Amino acid sequence: MKNIKFYTLLALLLMAGSGMLMAQDVYEMEEFIVSDDLVVLMYYSGDNEITAMTSSMQGIAIKKYNDDGLLLDSILLWPRNEAILDFEMFTNEDGQTLVYYLEKQLDGDTATFHKVTIGDDMIPVFEQYDWYGFDCPETVVDSKEVHVLANKDGGCFLSYSTVQDSIRIVRFDAAGEVAAERTVKRHPQQVNYHGCIPTSDSMGIHIVKWRTDTTAFCVYGCYTFDSSLNLVNRVDDVDAVSRPIYCSSYTDYRFNPNIGKTYSISSYIDPIHPDDGQNIIMSMFDQDMNQMDYTWGMISPYADMGGGEHTVDFDSENRVYVAGVMEVMTNPYIACLDENLNKLGEIHFVHPKLTQLPITVMAFPDGGCLVSCNTFNNETGEFKAIVYKVTISDLLDVEEAHSHGFAVAVAYPNPGKDVLNIRTALQNAHVEIYDLTGKLVCKKEITENVTSINAESWPSGVYVWKVYTTGVSTGSTTLVESGKWIKE
């Protein structure tokens, strides 16, 4: 199943449900879609329609919604089948939904490749390609071990980890015939994860994997192949610009064909200070997969929760939307960046009763996005998939964000001990901290995405934090966010 395992997700949400977000001004967020099915993928189909792939205990379904969140039609693509290793969904130029999937056979290490075409009538047409993988191990169950890429000529690439600790790449033409195959040696001590990105002409493929010719920690090389799987380029170190920060093996990549740039989202744990939490690193690469720039500072508490391929998307102005989690998953956020990774805005989903994990982001062409979250109600124990609609104004204007139920600043960890972090993308802002007697104990300018305050000498108890912005022309200050923080 792509990017998320149903049972693993439930376990994480149950574990996270014990971590409650402490008091902050709470806003009632507007729910765009509420469903019992997990929304794992969303695409804007045009004509004000949204195509979604959903997963439930019954199986995988394709659903059509209008841009008001009204369900138009749905089909059950296949009942729940543990033999389905991984799948990917695309929308082609004709508006058809294409689903490719790798299916495990019952005879050991054999797998087959399939294509499903779904037109406006929502009738699926299944096709099994005349190809068998005889080297597909039982352990290939993760979305970072199997990848499918569609080409502009109607063909596609399949890449997967093999029993020989290698990466097999298969190129299918538009008719489903095998056009080329190649095996790429994998680092013998690396996990089976690898990155898979289309080339700028959408005809070739980039494979990012741990290099075999170095003993250095987490050095990844990118190998570029054309449509015939001839090696045409190699980048020895895809993370050279961000050193000493390394992308982890949990890196996902998303290609923006409009500008020929690739964006990666990755988790990183400082090996010297592992208890400091994870940082989500976003990198930007040119069409040859040379790292151009990076940004970091978005926090995630769990390994492999730094984000995913489908938590990044782009609008027609090439703004980048990314969703992440923090504060033990009770507090998802979404950030909007320009194409050069400069932060434009960030909002937070603050609700004391809900634990939410963002699964996928879909950008609207004119700006704004949909964010699908799997949601656990800490009081009732109920699971729901909730899709929220975020306008571009929500991300750029405080009043608009508040009117739709989003916060623009949060404090964490809460409760905490020696450090209080204030996270916000607000400019010309500062934070003030008061004890319960009203005494100001700290005032600090906000110059970074995360402002850390040393609270080691503060007595245990409850504190009130307030974030203010200052008008550039007027010089007047405005209170924009506040809440309580507990020092243990």
BELBEL-V551141 format. One record per backbone hydrogen bond with DSSP energy under -0.5 kcal/mol. NH is the residue of the N-H (numbers start at 1). CO is the residue of the C=O. If there is no record, write none. Layout:
{{NH:CO} {NH:CO}}
This chain:
{{4:2} {9:5} {10:6} {11:7} {12:8} {13:9} {14:10} {15:11} {16:12} {17:13} {18:15} {19:16} {20:18} {25:482} {27:350} {29:27} {30:404} {32:30} {32:387} {33:387} {35:385} {38:55} {40:38} {40:53} {41:53} {43:51} {45:43} {45:49} {46:49} {49:46} {50:65} {51:43} {52:50} {52:63} {53:41} {54:61} {55:38} {56:59} {60:78} {61:54} {62:75} {63:52} {64:73} {65:50} {66:70} {67:48} {69:66} {72:64} {73:64} {75:62} {77:60} {77:75} {78:60} {80:58} {84:81} {85:83} {85:102} {86:102} {88:100} {90:98} {92:96} {95:92} {97:118} {98:90} {98:96} {99:116} {100:88} {101:114} {102:86} {103:112} {104:83} {105:110} {109:107} {111:133} {112:103} {113:131} {114:101} {115:127} {116:99} {117:125} {118:97} {119:123} {122:119} {124:122} {125:117} {126:124} {127:115} {129:113} {129:127} {131:129} {133:111} {134:132} {136:109} {137:135} {140:137} {141:139} {145:142} {146:142} {147:159} {149:157} {151:155} {152:202} {154:151} {156:172} {157:149} {158:170} {159:147} {160:168} {161:145} {162:166} {163:135} {165:162} {167:184} {168:160} {168:166} {169:182} {170:158} {171:180} {172:156} {172:170} {173:177} {176:173} {179:171} {179:177} {180:171} {182:169} {184:167} {186:165} {190:187} {194:144} {195:208} {197:206} {199:204} {202:199} {205:225} {206:197} {207:223} {208:195} {208:206} {209:207} {209:221} {211:219} {219:216} {220:218} {221:209} {222:235} {223:207} {224:222} {224:233} {225:205} {226:230} {229:226} {232:224} {233:224} {235:222} {236:234} {238:220} {240:237} {242:239} {243:239} {243:240} {245:242} {248:267} {251:248} {252:265} {254:263} {256:261} {257:255} {259:256} {260:256} {261:256} {262:285} {263:254} {264:283} {265:252} {266:281} {268:279} {270:277} {271:269} {276:273} {277:274} {278:300} {279:268} {280:298} {281:266} {281:279} {282:295} {283:264} {284:293} {285:262} {286:290} {289:286} {291:289} {292:284} {293:284} {295:282} {297:280} {298:280} {299:297} {300:278} {305:302} {311:308} {312:309} {313:321} {315:319} {316:365} {318:315} {320:337} {321:313} {322:335} {323:311} {324:333} {330:327} {331:326} {333:324} {334:347} {335:322} {336:345} {337:320} {338:342} {341:338} {343:341} {344:336} {345:336} {347:334} {348:407} {349:332} {350:348} {351:349} {354:351} {355:376} {356:329} {356:354} {357:374} {359:372} {360:372} {361:310} {362:370} {364:368} {367:364} {369:390} {370:362} {371:388} {372:360} {373:371} {373:386} {374:357} {375:373} {375:384} {376:355} {377:382} {378:353} {378:376} {381:377} {384:375} {385:35} {386:373} {386:384} {387:33} {388:371} {388:386} {389:30} {390:369} {390:388} {391:389} {395:391} {396:392} {397:393} {401:397} {402:398} {403:399} {404:400} {404:401} {405:402} {406:401} {407:348} {410:423} {412:421} {415:486} {416:486} {420:453} {421:412} {421:419} {422:451} {423:410} {423:421} {424:422} {424:449} {425:408} {429:446} {430:468} {431:444} {432:466} {433:442} {434:464} {435:439} {436:462} {438:435} {441:433} {441:439} {442:433} {444:431} {446:429} {447:445} {451:422} {452:450} {453:420} {455:418} {455:453} {456:418} {458:455} {461:487} {463:485} {464:434} {465:463} {465:483} {466:432} {467:481} {468:430} {468:466} {469:478} {470:428} {471:476} {475:471} {478:469} {480:467} {481:467} {483:465} {484:23} {485:463} {487:461} {487:485} {488:416} {488:486}}
